[in-house]
Amino acid sequence: MREGVNAFFTMSLGGRFGSNLGYFLQARARYGPGAKEVELHRGYLDLKLGKFLFLAGKDNVKVGPSRFGGLLSGLTSPFWQVRVQTAEPLRFLGLWDLLAMRAWLLEDRRDHSDPGLLFFRVCFKPSRYLEFGVNRATLYGGKGRPGYALWEYPRLILGQEENVPGSKYDNDAFLGYDISVDLPLRPFDLFRLYYEKEATDVKTPLQKGEKFEFDLPFVVVKLYEGASTFGLLVKKAPFSFRGEVTLTKGTMYLHHAYPHEGFSYKGIPLGYPYGRDVLHIAAQIRYQRGEDAIEVEMGFIEQPLKEDLEPVKELNRYYLGLSLEKRHGNFGVSPFLRVDLSKGENLSETPLHYELRDRERLIFTLGLRLSYFF
């Protein structure tokens, strides 16, 4: 959004042919300062076969237990993709959920336009109280970069030649894991502690030229500086509370092969939406009765965290948000208000870079969402 009045009009249509084949279409018109466009915002076909779901079209996806996710937040514009995932968990010594995706990030970029994305997630739940997930992403290809045949994808994902100068298979890869623990504490409906960690760079003897270095949980793979989120989610109907602390290092999302836009799409990081080199502390309280809800959110953002910019400047932001969701028959209304006090300002339009200046601003974001369901 730009300063001023921004308006978005969307129309969504979806359904199923029988129990296996489904479709979804969403058109969006956007009007605002410097932007007037009409587009197919989202659209896909999905096919359910047994316990698996096959999807092809334009969509996005969020992974991990945190509110935003560390490698895929689901907040970017939908992108073209083919995806296969479990529609129902597989059972073997517990419950397994799988996801594999090949995506096309079609956009003009300063580094390499139209790159591709490979993403894999494996999630294992050995009991109702514990869940462990592993995420792997590879950003590759695009204008001026090597292309790959389908049978070369396993070599990309394994990353044996990451950071090998001159190698065709040296791309920007990311590895991460998450752990969720549900504590059976009365009188709560849910009391969940979770931790996510992702890294831009790893050290493992599986890569050429690397030596063994012990580290948990992967033992033979050590994660270097990246992103970490500690979180708490508590539910006791009709209330829920989420608190999170996220720290992303300066090396995250901006690797050597794609040094400008990095791990982003259309101006928003694919992973944590506030980008790299940031400390974000947030709390969210929600009250919900049926389809009606009220939500309060507050937080603090500091960026960047290290003094490697000349002259040394930083951005500190405090914010408070309030939103309401009300449904009456086929009509829905959702007003919202957010107030930000920002000390410092980033003028860069490239999401993972800084062009800071000293300026204190009080920013009001006021909106109203109207919906009709038919």
C-alpha positions in Angstrom: 0.0 0.0 0.0 1.0 3.6 -0.6 0.2 6.6 1.6 -3.3 7.8 0.7 -6.5 5.8 -0.1 -6.0 2.2 -1.3 -8.9 0.1 -2.5 -8.9 -3.6 -3.3 -11.9 -5.4 -4.9 -11.8 -9.2 -5.0 -14.3 -11.8 -6.3 -13.7 -15.5 -5.4 -15.3 -18.5 -6.9 -14.7 -22.1 -6.0 -16.2 -25.6 -6.0 -15.7 -29.3 -6.5 -16.6 -31.7 -9.2 -17.5 -34.8 -7.2 -15.2 -35.5 -4.3 -11.8 -35.5 -6.0 -11.5 -32.5 -8.4 -11.7 -28.9 -7.2 -11.1 -25.4 -8.5 -10.7 -21.9 -7.1 -10.5 -18.5 -8.9 -10.0 -15.1 -7.4 -9.9 -11.9 -9.5 -8.6 -8.7 -7.9 -8.8 -5.0 -8.9 -6.5 -2.6 -7.1 -6.7 1.2 -7.0 -4.4 3.5 -5.2 -1.6 6.1 -5.6 0.6 4.9 -8.4 -1.3 1.6 -8.9 -4.3 0.6 -11.0 -4.6 -3.0 -12.1 -6.9 -5.9 -12.6 -5.5 -9.4 -12.4 -6.1 -13.0 -11.7 -4.8 -12.9 -8.2 -5.2 -16.6 -7.4 -6.4 -19.6 -9.4 -5.8 -23.3 -9.3 -7.1 -26.9 -9.9 -6.6 -29.5 -7.2 -7.0 -33.3 -7.5 -7.4 -35.5 -4.4 -6.2 -39.1 -4.9 -6.2 -41.2 -1.7 -4.3 -39.4 1.0 -2.6 -37.0 -1.4 -3.6 -33.7 -3.0 -2.1 -32.5 -6.3 -2.4 -28.8 -7.1 -1.5 -26.7 -10.1 -2.0 -23.0 -10.7 -1.4 -19.7 -8.9 -1.3 -19.9 -5.1 0.8 -19.4 -2.0 1.3 -21.4 1.1 2.4 -20.9 4.7 4.5 -23.6 6.6 5.5 -24.0 10.2 3.8 -23.4 13.6 4.6 -19.6 14.0 2.2 -16.9 12.9 4.2 -16.1 9.7 6.6 -19.0 9.1 10.3 -18.6 8.5 10.7 -19.9 5.0 7.2 -19.5 3.5 4.9 -17.0 5.2 1.9 -17.1 2.8 1.9 -13.3 2.7 3.4 -12.8 -0.7 1.4 -12.4 -3.9 0.4 -15.9 -5.1 2.9 -17.4 -7.6 2.6 -20.1 -10.3 3.4 -23.6 -9.0 2.7 -27.3 -9.0 2.4 -28.8 -5.5 1.8 -32.2 -4.0 1.0 -32.7 -0.4 -0.8 -35.0 2.0 -4.5 -34.3 2.3 -4.6 -36.7 5.3 -1.6 -37.6 7.5 0.2 -40.9 6.7 0.5 -43.3 9.6 3.9 -45.0 10.4 5.1 -44.9 14.0 3.1 -41.6 14.2 1.6 -39.1 11.8 3.5 -37.8 8.7 2.6 -34.7 6.6 4.6 -34.1 3.4 4.7 -31.2 0.9 6.7 -30.8 -2.3 6.5 -27.7 -4.6 8.1 -26.4 -7.8 7.3 -22.7 -8.3 7.9 -20.0 -10.9 8.6 -16.5 -9.5 7.8 -14.5 -12.6 9.0 -10.9 -12.2 11.7 -8.5 -13.4 14.5 -8.4 -10.9 17.8 -6.6 -10.5 19.7 -9.8 -9.9 18.1 -12.6 -12.0 14.6 -12.3 -13.4 12.1 -15.1 -13.2 13.9 -17.5 -10.9 12.5 -20.9 -9.8 11.8 -22.2 -6.3 12.0 -25.8 -5.0 10.4 -26.4 -1.6 10.0 -29.5 0.5 8.6 -30.1 4.0 8.4 -33.2 6.1 6.4 -33.0 9.4 6.4 -35.9 11.9 4.1 -36.1 14.9 5.0 -39.1 17.1 2.4 -38.3 19.7 -0.4 -35.8 20.3 2.0 -33.6 22.3 5.0 -33.4 20.0 5.6 -32.3 16.4 8.8 -31.9 14.4 9.1 -30.4 10.9 12.0 -30.0 8.5 12.0 -27.4 5.6 14.2 -27.2 2.6 14.1 -24.4 0.0 16.3 -23.7 -3.1 16.1 -20.5 -5.2 17.7 -21.2 -8.6 17.6 -20.4 -12.3 16.3 -17.2 -13.9 17.9 -14.9 -16.5 21.7 -15.3 -16.5 21.6 -18.5 -14.3 21.8 -22.2 -15.3 18.7 -24.2 -16.1 18.1 -27.7 -14.9 16.3 -30.8 -16.1 13.8 -32.6 -13.9 16.3 -35.4 -13.0 18.7 -32.8 -11.7 16.3 -31.5 -9.0 17.5 -34.1 -6.4 21.0 -32.8 -6.8 19.8 -29.2 -6.2 17.9 -30.2 -3.1 20.8 -32.2 -1.6 23.1 -29.1 -2.0 26.3 -31.1 -2.3 27.8 -28.3 -4.4 26.4 -25.3 -2.5 29.1 -22.6 -2.1 31.4 -24.3 -4.5 32.7 -21.5 -6.8 32.0 -22.1 -10.4 29.7 -25.0 -9.9 26.5 -25.2 -11.9 24.7 -26.4 -8.8 25.7 -23.5 -6.5 22.4 -21.7 -5.7 20.8 -20.0 -2.8 19.5 -22.8 -0.5 17.9 -22.7 2.9 17.4 -25.3 5.6 15.2 -25.1 8.7 13.3 -27.1 11.3 10.6 -26.4 13.8 9.5 -28.1 17.1 6.1 -27.8 18.7 5.2 -29.1 22.2 1.6 -29.2 23.4 1.4 -29.3 27.2 -1.7 -30.9 28.7 -2.4 -28.1 31.2 -5.8 -27.5 32.6 -8.0 -25.6 32.0 -6.5 -24.6 28.6 -7.8 -26.1 25.4 -4.3 -25.7 23.9 -1.0 -24.7 25.5 1.7 -24.8 22.8 5.4 -23.9 22.9 7.2 -23.8 19.6 10.6 -22.9 18.1 11.6 -22.4 14.5 15.1 -22.0 13.1 16.2 -21.5 9.5 19.6 -20.9 8.0 21.0 -19.5 4.8 24.2 -21.3 5.2 25.1 -24.8 6.6 28.2 -26.8 7.3 28.1 -30.5 6.5 30.5 -33.2 5.3 27.8 -33.9 2.6 29.0 -30.7 0.9 32.2 -30.8 -1.1 35.1 -29.3 0.9 33.3 -29.3 4.2 34.3 -31.1 7.4 32.1 -32.8 10.0 30.9 -30.6 12.9 28.4 -32.0 15.4 25.2 -30.1 16.0 21.6 -30.9 16.9 19.1 -31.9 15.7 20.6 -32.9 12.3 23.9 -34.2 13.8 25.9 -34.0 10.5 24.5 -30.6 9.5 25.3 -27.4 11.4 23.1 -24.4 10.8 24.8 -21.0 10.7 23.3 -17.6 11.3 19.7 -17.4 10.1 16.3 -16.8 11.7 14.8 -18.0 14.9 11.3 -17.7 16.4 10.2 -18.6 19.9 6.5 -18.7 20.4 3.6 -19.4 22.8 0.0 -20.2 21.7 -2.7 -20.5 24.3 -6.4 -21.1 23.7 -9.2 -21.2 26.1 -12.5 -20.6 24.4 -13.5 -17.9 23.5 -10.0 -16.4 24.0 -6.6 -17.1 22.4 -3.2 -15.6 22.9 -0.1 -15.7 20.8 3.3 -14.3 21.8 6.4 -14.4 19.6 10.0 -13.2 19.6 11.7 -13.4 16.2 15.4 -12.7 15.4 16.7 -12.8 11.9 20.4 -12.2 11.2 21.8 -10.0 8.5 22.8 -13.0 6.3 19.3 -14.3 6.2 17.3 -14.3 2.9 20.1 -12.5 1.0 22.6 -14.9 -0.3 25.4 -14.7 -2.9 23.6 -15.9 -6.1 20.6 -13.5 -5.7 22.2 -10.4 -3.9 19.4 -7.8 -4.6 15.9 -9.1 -4.3 17.1 -12.3 -2.6 14.5 -14.7 -1.2 11.5 -12.5 -2.0 8.7 -12.0 -4.6 7.1 -8.8 -5.7 8.6 -6.7 -2.9 7.8 -9.0 0.1 10.2 -11.7 1.5 9.0 -15.2 0.9 10.0 -16.0 4.5 9.6 -13.7 7.5 7.8 -10.6 6.1 9.9 -8.0 8.1 13.0 -9.4 6.4 16.6 -9.7 7.6 18.5 -8.2 10.5 15.5 -7.6 12.6 14.2 -8.2 16.2 10.4 -8.4 16.4 8.5 -8.9 19.6 4.7 -9.3 19.2 1.6 -10.2 21.2 -1.8 -11.0 19.9 -5.1 -11.5 21.8 -8.3 -12.7 20.1 -11.8 -13.1 21.3 -14.1 -15.2 19.1 -17.7 -16.2 19.3 -18.9 -18.2 16.2 -17.9 -16.1 13.2 -17.6 -12.8 15.1 -14.3 -11.8 16.6 -12.2 -9.0 18.0 -8.4 -8.9 18.0 -5.8 -6.7 19.6 -2.1 -6.8 18.5 0.9 -5.0 19.7 4.6 -5.2 19.0 8.1 -3.7 18.7 10.5 -3.9 15.7 14.2 -3.0 15.7 16.2 -3.0 12.5 19.0 -3.4 11.7 20.7 -5.0 14.6 24.4 -4.6 13.7 26.3 -1.4 13.2 27.7 -2.1 9.7 26.0 0.8 8.0 27.7 4.2 7.4 26.5 6.5 8.9 25.1 4.3 11.7 21.3 4.5 11.6 18.5 2.3 12.8 14.8 1.9 12.7 12.7 1.4 15.8 8.9 0.9 15.5 6.2 0.5 18.1 2.7 -0.5 16.9 -0.8 -1.2 18.2 -3.6 -2.7 16.0 -7.3 -3.4 16.6 -9.6 -5.3 14.3 -13.2 -6.5 14.4 -15.0 -9.3 12.4 -18.8 -9.3 12.3 -21.0 -11.5 10.2 -24.7 -11.0 9.6 -26.4 -13.4 7.2 -24.5 -13.2 3.9 -22.8 -9.9 4.8 -19.5 -9.5 6.6 -17.9 -6.4 7.9 -14.3 -6.0 9.3 -13.0 -2.6 10.3 -9.4 -2.3 11.5 -7.0 0.3 12.8 -3.3 0.2 13.3 -1.1 3.0 14.8 2.7 2.9 14.3 5.3 5.1 15.9 8.4 4.8 13.8 11.8 6.3 14.8 13.8 6.0 11.6 12.6 5.3 8.1 13.7 2.9 5.3 13.4 4.4 1.9 14.6 1.3 0.0 11.9 -0.3 -2.2 14.0 -3.5 -2.4 12.7 -5.5 0.5 16.0 -6.8 1.9 18.1 -3.7 1.6 18.4 -0.5 3.7 18.3 3.2 2.8 17.8 4.6 6.3 17.3 8.2 7.4 16.5 9.8 10.7 12.9 10.7 10.9 10.1 10.2 13.4 6.7 9.4 12.0 3.3 8.6 13.4 1.5 6.4 10.9 -2.2 5.6 11.0 -3.6 2.7 8.9 -7.4 2.7 8.9 -9.4 0.2 6.8 -12.8 -1.4 6.2 -13.4 -4.8 4.6 -16.9 -5.5 3.3 -17.8 -9.0 2.2 -20.9 -10.7 0.6 -21.1 -14.5 0.5 -23.4 -16.2 -2.0 
